[in-house]
Amino acid sequence: MSTKERYKTDIEQIMGKKHHLDGDMWTTQDYRVGKGSPFSTRDVGIMLSELGFTKKDAIITEIAETIFKTWREDGRFKIYPSGAMYPCQTITMLRVLSKLGYSDDERLKTTLAHLLDIQHTDGGWRCNKTKLGKGEFLDMSNPGVTLEAL
């Protein structure tokens, strides 16, 4: 029995939540691809890949296209319609798209180059929206985003 057959009921439930945020493809109406965990575009892409879906499946192509609509020419991803674009958001989208089988996409090569250009002085990445306090000893990469990147 294939993974898809074994988890058919789970897959049906995931697919049934496709419009639960009032947008399409697990997004909100204003196209937030990272809101609504565990049923956001970001999270569903990971879940479906773990359930045996690949680039050959139309739903994975649709999820990837939905995420790529948030990609910017400089390599970053704007996963919310307003506000800053943070490295943690870009790294998450890169990870999801790679898991979906798009690691060889030219756009992601631009994203990787961007991430290498913005590495923090200690070699990791920092998502400045995270409040660690003040002080020289706190001016370092964020462990979560750095681990996700690695």
C-alpha positions as CSV (number, residue, x, y, z in Angstrom):
1,M,0.0,0.0,0.0
2,S,1.4,3.4,-1.0
3,T,1.7,6.2,1.5
4,K,-0.9,8.1,-0.4
5,E,-3.3,5.2,-0.1
6,R,-2.5,4.6,3.6
7,Y,-3.1,8.2,4.5
8,K,-6.0,8.9,2.1
9,T,-8.3,10.2,4.8
10,D,-5.6,12.6,6.1
11,I,-4.9,13.8,2.6
12,E,-8.6,14.4,2.0
13,Q,-8.8,16.5,5.2
14,I,-5.8,18.6,4.2
15,M,-7.3,19.1,0.7
16,G,-10.6,20.1,2.3
17,K,-9.0,23.0,4.1
18,K,-7.7,24.5,0.8
19,H,-10.0,27.6,1.2
20,H,-10.3,27.8,5.0
21,L,-8.5,31.1,5.1
22,D,-10.8,32.6,2.5
23,G,-8.1,32.5,-0.2
24,D,-7.0,29.8,-2.6
25,M,-4.3,27.2,-2.0
26,W,-4.3,27.7,1.8
27,T,-3.8,31.4,1.6
28,T,-5.7,34.4,2.9
29,Q,-7.6,36.7,0.6
30,D,-4.6,39.1,0.7
31,Y,-2.3,36.2,-0.3
32,R,-0.5,35.3,2.9
33,V,1.2,32.0,2.3
34,G,2.6,31.6,5.8
35,K,-0.5,32.2,7.9
36,G,-2.8,29.6,9.4
37,S,-0.5,26.9,10.7
38,P,-0.8,24.0,10.2
39,F,-3.0,24.7,7.1
40,S,-1.0,27.4,5.4
41,T,0.5,27.0,1.9
42,R,3.9,26.7,3.5
43,D,2.9,23.9,6.0
44,V,0.6,22.0,3.6
45,G,3.5,21.8,1.0
46,I,5.7,20.1,3.7
47,M,2.9,17.8,4.8
48,L,2.0,16.7,1.3
49,S,5.6,16.1,0.4
50,E,6.0,13.9,3.5
51,L,2.8,12.0,2.4
52,G,4.5,11.1,-0.9
53,F,3.5,13.9,-3.2
54,T,6.1,15.1,-5.7
55,K,6.6,17.6,-8.5
56,K,4.8,15.2,-10.7
57,D,1.6,15.8,-8.8
58,A,-0.4,18.8,-9.9
59,I,-1.1,20.0,-6.4
60,I,2.6,20.3,-5.7
61,T,3.1,22.3,-8.8
62,E,0.2,24.6,-7.8
63,I,1.7,25.0,-4.3
64,A,5.1,25.9,-5.7
65,E,3.5,28.4,-8.2
66,T,1.6,30.0,-5.3
67,I,4.8,30.4,-3.3
68,F,6.8,31.6,-6.3
69,K,4.3,34.4,-6.8
70,T,5.8,35.9,-3.6
71,W,9.4,35.7,-4.9
72,R,11.2,38.9,-5.6
73,E,13.9,39.5,-8.2
74,D,16.5,40.0,-5.4
75,G,15.8,36.5,-4.1
76,R,13.7,37.4,-1.1
77,F,10.1,36.2,-0.6
78,K,7.3,38.6,0.4
79,I,4.9,36.3,2.2
80,Y,2.7,39.0,3.6
81,P,1.3,41.9,1.5
82,S,2.7,44.6,3.8
83,G,5.6,44.8,6.2
84,A,9.2,43.9,6.0
85,M,10.7,40.9,4.3
86,Y,12.8,39.0,6.8
87,P,15.5,36.3,6.2
88,C,13.5,33.8,8.2
89,Q,10.6,34.1,5.8
90,T,12.9,33.7,2.8
91,I,14.7,30.8,4.3
92,T,11.4,29.1,5.1
93,M,10.1,29.5,1.5
94,L,13.4,28.2,0.2
95,R,13.2,25.2,2.4
96,V,9.6,24.4,1.4
97,L,10.3,24.8,-2.3
98,S,13.4,22.6,-2.0
99,K,11.4,19.9,-0.2
100,L,8.9,20.1,-3.1
101,G,11.7,19.4,-5.6
102,Y,12.5,22.9,-6.8
103,S,16.0,23.2,-5.5
104,D,17.4,23.4,-9.1
105,D,15.1,26.3,-10.0
106,E,17.0,29.4,-11.2
107,R,15.0,31.7,-8.9
108,L,16.2,29.7,-5.9
109,K,19.8,30.1,-7.0
110,T,19.2,33.9,-6.7
111,T,17.7,33.3,-3.3
112,L,20.8,31.3,-2.2
113,A,23.1,34.0,-3.4
114,H,21.1,36.6,-1.5
115,L,21.2,34.6,1.7
116,L,25.0,34.2,1.4
117,D,25.3,38.0,0.9
118,I,23.3,38.8,4.0
119,Q,24.9,36.3,6.4
120,H,25.4,37.8,9.9
121,T,28.9,38.4,11.1
122,D,28.9,35.1,13.0
123,G,28.0,33.1,9.9
124,G,24.3,32.5,10.5
125,W,21.2,34.5,9.7
126,R,19.3,37.0,11.8
127,C,15.7,37.8,11.7
128,N,15.6,41.3,13.2
129,K,11.9,40.9,14.1
130,T,13.0,38.6,16.9
131,K,13.6,40.7,20.1
132,L,16.5,39.3,22.0
133,G,17.2,42.4,24.0
134,K,20.1,44.8,23.8
135,G,23.8,44.4,24.2
136,E,26.8,43.4,22.2
137,F,26.6,39.8,23.4
138,L,23.0,39.5,22.0
139,D,24.0,40.8,18.5
140,M,24.2,37.4,16.9
141,S,22.4,35.1,14.5
142,N,19.1,33.6,15.5
143,P,19.5,29.8,16.1
144,G,16.1,28.8,14.6
145,V,16.5,30.5,11.3
146,T,20.1,29.5,11.0
147,L,19.3,25.8,11.7
148,E,16.5,26.0,9.1
149,A,18.9,27.5,6.6
150,L,21.5,24.8,7.2
